[in-house]
Amino acid sequence: MARARLVETGPATAPAARAEAIALARRLPGLIVAAKQTAASVMHGVHGRRRAGTGETFWQFRPFISGEASARVDWRRSARDDRLYVREREWEAAHVVWIWVDRSPSMGFVSDLARAPKIDRALVLGLALADLLARGGERVGLIGLTRPTAARDIVERLALAMQAAADRDAGELPGGEPLGPRARAVLISDFLNEAGEVAACVERLSARGARGHLVTVADPVEEAFPFSGHTEFVDVDSRARLRVGHAESFRDDYLARLAAHRARIEQAARARGWSSLTHRTDRPASEALLALRMRLEGEGR
């Protein structure tokens, strides 16, 4: 018969947390390169809204309407026909996209089945998304860390901001006031905290009309629970350790609980018009980045 016993050990030491922060800071240059490569692998362009207005990208020619200012006439195009034409440009109103990457201890987990720790993949996704958006003219910021900007060196700026904040205690969810009505938010985390806490966070950030997306980063071991025999599970966020016998007997219950947890989070997102997707760290980062790009551009259209 399967047995489970919850025990407690000494508290996690601050030096261990600092060591992890230092190790992550050392990996940042490589993560910056990976983010830029991931962004480059995804087809991208200006996030146009496909309607006439002020902008720089050509949309279409249309016949000149009597009463319009003659300065609007495109004389080169009109010279090829017996009519006058006006060059219309695509409306490219920039939104503000706020990104938040979970840097709590649980994000440091990595199994032998994964390509990278969850935190590394989350940072690559966040930085690559920022690169794509800034290239399209969108202003991007990190919730609680930076002001929004569309600078060309957006990846380096955001990485430096996160590196500077590496010594701070990182919460499992973003704090701060509600975002503006035209703002978009992208929260990247393993979302292993209580589903009610995630729902409350989404409610708060979207109270003024902001829309957003939740990206759950998961290690393949967390998805499959491939454990058997006597196993000890360690909670990185507390002093608890769970010792079980015949771990395989807990698999079905674990998977059912995980599915119910994910369903509650997805329901909380949908209730505020947000989307939710899951990305496994044994899959290419470009898959999740492409999905995010399509959802953000779909909002614009």
Sine and cosine of phi, psi and omega as CSV:
sin_phi,cos_phi,sin_psi,cos_psi,sin_omega,cos_omega
0.00,0.00,0.69,-0.73,-0.04,-1.00
-0.94,0.35,0.63,-0.78,0.03,-1.00
-0.79,-0.61,0.51,-0.86,0.06,-1.00
-0.71,-0.71,0.65,-0.76,0.01,-1.00
-0.65,-0.76,0.82,-0.57,0.02,-1.00
-1.00,-0.07,0.83,-0.56,0.01,-1.00
-0.80,-0.60,0.24,-0.97,0.03,-1.00
-0.83,-0.56,0.61,-0.79,0.06,-1.00
-0.90,-0.43,-0.13,-0.99,0.04,-1.00
-0.92,0.39,0.39,-0.92,-0.03,-1.00
-0.91,0.42,0.51,-0.86,0.07,-1.00
-0.87,0.49,0.67,-0.74,-0.08,-1.00
-1.00,0.08,0.56,-0.83,0.06,-1.00
-0.89,0.46,-0.63,0.78,0.04,-1.00
-0.84,0.54,-0.57,0.82,0.03,-1.00
-0.90,0.43,-0.66,0.75,0.02,-1.00
-0.91,0.42,-0.65,0.76,0.02,-1.00
-0.92,0.40,-0.62,0.79,0.02,-1.00
-0.89,0.46,-0.65,0.76,0.03,-1.00
-0.91,0.42,-0.64,0.77,0.02,-1.00
-0.90,0.44,-0.65,0.76,0.02,-1.00
-0.91,0.41,-0.68,0.74,0.01,-1.00
-0.88,0.47,-0.65,0.76,0.03,-1.00
-0.91,0.42,-0.65,0.76,0.02,-1.00
-0.87,0.49,-0.60,0.80,0.01,-1.00
-0.93,0.36,-0.47,0.88,0.00,-1.00
-0.99,0.11,-0.22,0.98,-0.10,-0.99
-0.84,0.55,-0.70,0.72,0.01,-1.00
-0.83,0.55,-0.66,0.76,0.04,-1.00
-0.93,0.38,-0.57,0.82,0.02,-1.00
-0.93,0.36,-0.56,0.83,0.06,-1.00
-0.88,0.47,-0.71,0.70,0.03,-1.00
-0.88,0.47,-0.71,0.71,0.00,-1.00
-0.89,0.46,-0.62,0.78,0.00,-1.00
-0.90,0.44,-0.70,0.72,0.00,-1.00
-0.91,0.41,-0.61,0.79,0.03,-1.00
-0.92,0.39,-0.63,0.78,0.03,-1.00
-0.91,0.42,-0.68,0.73,0.02,-1.00
-0.89,0.46,-0.65,0.76,-0.02,-1.00
-0.92,0.39,-0.44,0.90,-0.03,-1.00
-0.98,0.17,-0.21,0.98,-0.01,-1.00
-0.97,-0.23,0.82,-0.58,0.02,-1.00
-0.85,0.52,0.76,-0.65,-0.06,-1.00
-0.58,-0.81,0.20,-0.98,0.01,-1.00
-0.12,-0.99,-0.15,-0.99,0.01,-1.00
-0.91,0.41,0.67,-0.74,-0.01,-1.00
-0.99,0.11,0.93,0.36,-0.04,-1.00
-0.95,0.31,0.40,-0.92,-0.04,-1.00
-0.97,-0.23,0.06,1.00,0.07,-1.00
0.80,0.60,0.75,0.66,0.19,-0.98
-0.48,-0.88,0.40,-0.92,-0.09,-1.00
-0.93,0.38,0.51,-0.86,0.02,-1.00
0.26,-0.96,-0.30,-0.96,-0.01,-1.00
-0.99,0.13,0.71,-0.70,-0.01,-1.00
0.08,-1.00,-0.13,-0.99,-0.03,-1.00
-0.89,-0.45,-0.25,0.97,-0.07,-1.00
-1.00,-0.02,0.78,-0.62,0.02,-1.00
-0.90,0.43,0.68,-0.73,0.04,-1.00
-0.92,-0.38,-0.85,0.53,-0.06,-1.00
-0.29,-0.96,0.29,-0.96,0.20,-0.98
-0.99,-0.13,0.56,-0.83,0.10,-0.99
-0.64,-0.77,0.40,-0.92,-0.01,-1.00
-0.89,0.46,0.60,-0.80,0.05,-1.00
-0.92,0.39,0.68,-0.73,0.00,-1.00
-0.97,-0.26,0.75,-0.67,-0.01,-1.00
-0.82,0.57,0.74,-0.67,-0.01,-1.00
0.97,-0.25,-0.29,0.96,0.05,-1.00
-0.96,0.27,0.37,-0.93,0.04,-1.00
-0.92,0.40,0.71,-0.70,-0.02,-1.00
-0.90,0.44,-0.35,0.94,0.00,-1.00
-0.91,0.42,-0.31,0.95,-0.03,-1.00
-0.99,0.12,-0.18,0.98,-0.04,-1.00
-0.95,0.33,0.73,-0.68,0.12,-0.99
-1.00,-0.03,0.99,-0.16,-0.14,-0.99
-0.93,0.37,-0.52,0.85,-0.01,-1.00
-0.91,0.40,-0.72,0.69,0.03,-1.00
-0.92,0.38,-0.63,0.78,-0.03,-1.00
-0.91,0.41,-0.47,0.88,-0.03,-1.00
-0.93,0.37,-0.31,0.95,-0.02,-1.00
-1.00,0.01,0.03,1.00,-0.07,-1.00
-0.56,-0.83,0.07,-1.00,0.03,-1.00
-0.99,-0.13,0.31,0.95,0.04,-1.00
-0.81,-0.59,0.32,-0.95,0.08,-1.00
-1.00,-0.09,0.63,-0.77,-0.03,-1.00
-0.81,-0.59,0.52,-0.85,0.07,-1.00
-0.93,-0.37,0.70,-0.71,0.06,-1.00
-1.00,0.06,0.90,-0.44,0.05,-1.00
-0.99,-0.11,0.58,-0.81,0.01,-1.00
-0.92,-0.38,0.45,-0.89,-0.04,-1.00
-0.97,0.24,0.66,-0.75,0.02,-1.00
-0.96,0.27,0.80,-0.60,-0.11,-0.99
-0.77,-0.63,0.77,0.63,0.01,-1.00
-0.90,0.44,0.85,-0.53,-0.05,-1.00
-0.98,0.18,0.70,-0.71,0.12,-0.99
-0.99,-0.13,0.16,-0.99,0.15,-0.99
-0.97,-0.24,0.80,-0.59,0.04,-1.00
-0.92,-0.39,0.86,-0.51,0.01,-1.00
-0.98,-0.19,0.78,-0.62,-0.01,-1.00
-0.93,-0.37,0.63,-0.77,0.10,-1.00
-0.70,-0.71,0.77,-0.64,0.00,-1.00
-0.89,-0.45,0.83,-0.56,0.02,-1.00
-0.92,0.38,0.84,-0.55,0.03,-1.00
-0.89,-0.45,0.38,0.93,0.00,-1.00
-0.96,0.29,0.28,-0.96,-0.10,-0.99
-0.82,0.57,-0.58,0.82,-0.04,-1.00
-0.89,0.46,-0.37,0.93,-0.02,-1.00
-0.96,0.28,-0.21,0.98,0.02,-1.00
-0.99,0.16,-0.05,1.00,-0.06,-1.00
-0.93,0.36,0.64,-0.77,0.11,-0.99
-0.50,-0.87,0.69,-0.72,0.04,-1.00
-0.95,-0.31,0.09,-1.00,0.02,-1.00
-0.93,0.36,-0.28,0.96,-0.02,-1.00
-1.00,0.03,-0.16,0.99,-0.10,-1.00
-1.00,-0.10,0.38,-0.92,0.08,-1.00
-1.00,0.09,-0.40,0.92,-0.06,-1.00
-0.30,-0.95,0.35,-0.94,0.14,-0.99
-0.87,0.50,0.41,-0.91,-0.02,-1.00
-0.86,0.51,-0.63,0.77,-0.03,-1.00
-0.91,0.42,-0.65,0.76,0.02,-1.00
-0.89,0.46,-0.69,0.72,-0.01,-1.00
-0.92,0.39,-0.63,0.77,0.01,-1.00
-0.89,0.45,-0.67,0.75,0.02,-1.00
-0.92,0.40,-0.66,0.75,0.04,-1.00
-0.88,0.48,-0.69,0.72,0.02,-1.00
-0.89,0.45,-0.72,0.70,-0.02,-1.00
-0.90,0.44,-0.70,0.71,-0.02,-1.00
-0.94,0.34,-0.64,0.77,0.02,-1.00
-0.90,0.43,-0.66,0.76,0.04,-1.00
-0.89,0.45,-0.66,0.75,0.03,-1.00
-0.87,0.49,-0.64,0.76,0.02,-1.00
-0.89,0.46,-0.73,0.68,0.02,-1.00
-0.87,0.49,-0.73,0.69,-0.06,-1.00
-0.92,0.40,-0.68,0.73,0.00,-1.00
-0.90,0.43,-0.61,0.79,0.05,-1.00
-0.90,0.44,-0.48,0.87,0.02,-1.00
-1.00,0.04,0.09,1.00,0.06,-1.00
1.00,-0.05,0.02,1.00,0.02,-1.00
-0.99,0.17,0.52,-0.86,0.10,-0.99
-1.00,-0.04,0.72,-0.69,-0.10,-0.99
-0.80,-0.60,0.65,-0.76,0.06,-1.00
-0.61,-0.79,0.30,-0.96,0.09,-1.00
-0.99,-0.16,0.81,-0.59,-0.01,-1.00
-0.84,0.54,0.84,-0.54,0.05,-1.00
0.99,0.16,-0.04,1.00,-0.07,-1.00
-0.82,-0.57,-0.63,0.78,-0.09,-1.00
-0.69,-0.73,0.29,-0.96,0.18,-0.98
-1.00,0.10,0.45,-0.89,0.02,-1.00
-0.93,0.36,0.63,-0.78,0.01,-1.00
-0.48,-0.88,0.38,-0.93,0.09,-1.00
-0.91,-0.42,0.50,0.87,-0.05,-1.00
-0.89,0.45,0.50,-0.87,0.00,-1.00
-0.92,0.40,-0.49,0.87,0.01,-1.00
-1.00,-0.09,0.59,0.81,-0.07,-1.00
-0.84,0.54,-0.62,0.78,-0.04,-1.00
-0.89,0.45,-0.74,0.68,0.01,-1.00
-0.90,0.43,-0.63,0.78,0.00,-1.00
-0.89,0.46,-0.72,0.70,-0.03,-1.00
-0.94,0.35,-0.61,0.79,0.02,-1.00
-0.89,0.45,-0.66,0.75,0.03,-1.00
-0.90,0.43,-0.63,0.78,0.02,-1.00
-0.89,0.45,-0.66,0.75,0.02,-1.00
-0.94,0.34,-0.58,0.82,0.05,-1.00
-0.91,0.42,-0.65,0.76,0.01,-1.00
-0.91,0.41,-0.45,0.89,-0.03,-1.00
-0.99,-0.10,0.17,0.99,-0.10,-0.99
-0.90,0.44,-0.48,0.88,-0.04,-1.00
-0.99,0.15,-0.20,0.98,-0.02,-1.00
-0.98,0.19,0.44,-0.90,0.11,-0.99
-0.93,0.36,0.87,-0.50,-0.04,-1.00
-1.00,-0.05,0.84,-0.55,0.03,-1.00
-0.98,0.22,0.27,-0.96,0.00,-1.00
-0.98,0.18,-0.26,0.97,0.03,-1.00
-0.63,-0.78,0.45,-0.89,-0.02,-1.00
-0.95,0.31,0.53,-0.85,0.11,-0.99
-0.99,-0.17,-0.37,-0.93,0.07,-1.00
0.99,-0.14,0.07,-1.00,-0.03,-1.00
-0.99,0.14,0.22,-0.98,0.08,-1.00
-0.85,0.52,0.55,-0.83,0.00,-1.00
-0.99,0.14,0.33,-0.94,-0.02,-1.00
-0.91,0.43,0.33,-0.94,-0.08,-1.00
-0.90,0.43,-0.42,0.91,0.02,-1.00
-0.99,-0.14,0.06,1.00,-0.05,-1.00
-0.99,0.16,0.41,-0.91,0.12,-0.99
-0.82,-0.57,0.56,-0.83,0.01,-1.00
-0.81,-0.59,0.61,-0.79,0.10,-0.99
-0.79,-0.62,0.93,-0.37,-0.01,-1.00
-0.97,-0.26,0.83,-0.56,-0.06,-1.00
-0.89,-0.46,0.88,-0.47,-0.11,-0.99
-0.31,-0.95,0.15,-0.99,0.16,-0.99
-1.00,0.06,-0.21,0.98,0.05,-1.00
0.74,0.67,0.74,0.68,0.04,-1.00
-1.00,-0.03,0.02,1.00,0.09,-1.00
-0.98,0.18,0.02,-1.00,-0.06,-1.00
-0.86,0.51,0.69,-0.73,-0.01,-1.00
-0.87,0.49,-0.55,0.83,0.03,-1.00
-0.90,0.45,-0.56,0.83,0.04,-1.00
-0.92,0.38,-0.64,0.77,0.04,-1.00
-0.90,0.43,-0.69,0.72,0.01,-1.00
-0.87,0.49,-0.68,0.74,0.01,-1.00
-0.90,0.43,-0.61,0.79,0.03,-1.00
-0.90,0.43,-0.72,0.70,0.02,-1.00
-0.89,0.46,-0.67,0.74,0.03,-1.00
-0.86,0.51,-0.70,0.71,-0.05,-1.00
-0.92,0.38,-0.74,0.67,-0.05,-1.00
-0.91,0.42,-0.51,0.86,-0.08,-1.00
-0.98,-0.18,0.20,0.98,-0.08,-1.00
-0.87,0.50,-0.46,0.89,-0.01,-1.00
-0.98,-0.20,0.19,0.98,0.08,-1.00
0.95,-0.30,0.04,1.00,0.01,-1.00
-0.91,0.42,0.56,-0.83,0.07,-1.00
-0.95,-0.30,0.28,-0.96,-0.04,-1.00
-0.25,-0.97,-0.03,-1.00,-0.06,-1.00
-0.62,-0.79,0.68,-0.73,0.07,-1.00
-0.96,-0.28,0.79,-0.61,0.03,-1.00
-0.90,-0.44,0.94,-0.35,0.02,-1.00
-1.00,0.00,0.89,-0.47,0.04,-1.00
-0.99,-0.12,0.84,-0.54,-0.09,-1.00
-0.76,-0.65,0.65,-0.76,0.14,-0.99
-0.98,0.22,0.60,-0.80,-0.02,-1.00
-0.85,0.52,-0.49,0.87,0.04,-1.00
-0.91,0.41,-0.60,0.80,0.04,-1.00
-0.91,0.41,-0.45,0.89,-0.02,-1.00
-0.99,0.11,-0.51,0.86,-0.16,-0.99
-0.95,-0.31,-0.39,0.92,-0.04,-1.00
0.77,0.64,0.90,0.43,-0.08,-1.00
-1.00,0.03,0.64,0.77,-0.10,-1.00
-0.99,-0.16,0.49,-0.87,0.05,-1.00
-0.48,-0.88,0.31,-0.95,0.01,-1.00
0.95,0.32,-0.33,-0.94,0.00,-1.00
-0.97,0.24,0.85,-0.53,-0.09,-1.00
-0.69,-0.73,0.61,-0.79,0.09,-1.00
-0.91,-0.42,0.82,-0.57,0.03,-1.00
-0.97,-0.25,0.75,-0.67,-0.08,-1.00
-0.93,-0.38,0.78,-0.62,0.06,-1.00
-1.00,0.04,0.90,-0.43,-0.05,-1.00
-0.96,0.26,-0.25,0.97,-0.03,-1.00
-0.99,-0.11,-0.04,1.00,0.00,-1.00
-0.49,-0.87,-0.18,-0.98,0.00,-1.00
-1.00,-0.05,0.05,1.00,-0.13,-0.99
-0.98,0.20,0.61,-0.79,0.14,-0.99
-0.72,-0.69,0.70,-0.72,0.00,-1.00
-0.93,-0.36,0.89,-0.45,0.02,-1.00
-0.97,-0.24,0.82,-0.58,-0.05,-1.00
-0.78,-0.62,0.47,-0.88,0.16,-0.99
-0.96,-0.28,0.62,-0.79,-0.04,-1.00
0.83,0.56,0.88,0.47,-0.08,-1.00
-0.84,0.54,-0.48,0.88,-0.03,-1.00
-0.88,0.48,-0.42,0.91,-0.01,-1.00
-0.95,0.30,-0.22,0.97,0.01,-1.00
-1.00,-0.08,-0.10,0.99,-0.15,-0.99
-0.86,0.50,-0.77,0.63,-0.07,-1.00
-0.87,0.49,-0.68,0.73,0.00,-1.00
-0.90,0.43,-0.66,0.75,0.01,-1.00
-0.88,0.47,-0.75,0.67,-0.03,-1.00
-0.89,0.45,-0.60,0.80,0.03,-1.00
-0.92,0.40,-0.66,0.75,0.01,-1.00
-0.92,0.40,-0.64,0.77,0.02,-1.00
-0.90,0.44,-0.69,0.72,0.01,-1.00
-0.88,0.47,-0.66,0.75,0.01,-1.00
-0.92,0.40,-0.62,0.79,0.03,-1.00
-0.90,0.44,-0.72,0.69,0.01,-1.00
-0.90,0.44,-0.61,0.79,0.00,-1.00
-0.90,0.43,-0.63,0.78,0.02,-1.00
-0.92,0.40,-0.63,0.78,0.03,-1.00
-0.92,0.39,-0.69,0.73,0.02,-1.00
-0.89,0.45,-0.63,0.77,0.04,-1.00
-0.90,0.44,-0.65,0.76,0.04,-1.00
-0.89,0.45,-0.61,0.79,0.02,-1.00
-0.93,0.38,-0.74,0.68,-0.03,-1.00
-0.89,0.47,-0.56,0.83,-0.04,-1.00
-0.88,0.48,-0.43,0.90,0.02,-1.00
-0.94,-0.33,0.23,0.97,0.01,-1.00
0.98,0.20,0.30,0.95,0.04,-1.00
-1.00,-0.04,0.27,-0.96,0.09,-1.00
-0.92,-0.39,0.24,-0.97,-0.02,-1.00
-0.58,-0.81,0.70,-0.72,0.06,-1.00
-0.60,-0.80,0.43,-0.90,0.01,-1.00
-0.92,-0.40,0.72,-0.70,0.01,-1.00
-0.81,-0.59,0.81,-0.58,0.01,-1.00
-1.00,-0.06,0.60,-0.80,-0.08,-1.00
-0.98,0.21,0.03,1.00,0.15,-0.99
-0.99,-0.10,0.10,0.99,0.05,-1.00
-0.94,-0.34,0.39,-0.92,0.02,-1.00
-0.90,0.44,0.62,-0.79,0.02,-1.00
-0.89,0.46,-0.47,0.88,-0.04,-1.00
-0.89,0.46,-0.44,0.90,0.01,-1.00
-0.90,0.44,-0.75,0.66,0.00,-1.00
-0.93,0.37,-0.60,0.80,0.00,-1.00
-0.90,0.44,-0.67,0.75,0.03,-1.00
-0.90,0.44,-0.66,0.75,0.02,-1.00
-0.89,0.47,-0.66,0.75,0.03,-1.00
-0.91,0.42,-0.69,0.72,-0.01,-1.00
-0.87,0.49,-0.69,0.72,-0.02,-1.00
-0.91,0.42,-0.62,0.79,-0.01,-1.00
-0.94,0.35,-0.64,0.77,0.02,-1.00
-0.92,0.38,-0.67,0.74,0.01,-1.00
-0.94,0.34,-0.53,0.85,0.06,-1.00
-0.89,0.45,-0.58,0.81,0.07,-1.00
-0.89,0.45,-0.65,0.76,-0.04,-1.00
-0.91,0.42,-0.59,0.81,0.01,-1.00
-0.97,0.24,0.00,0.00,0.00,0.00
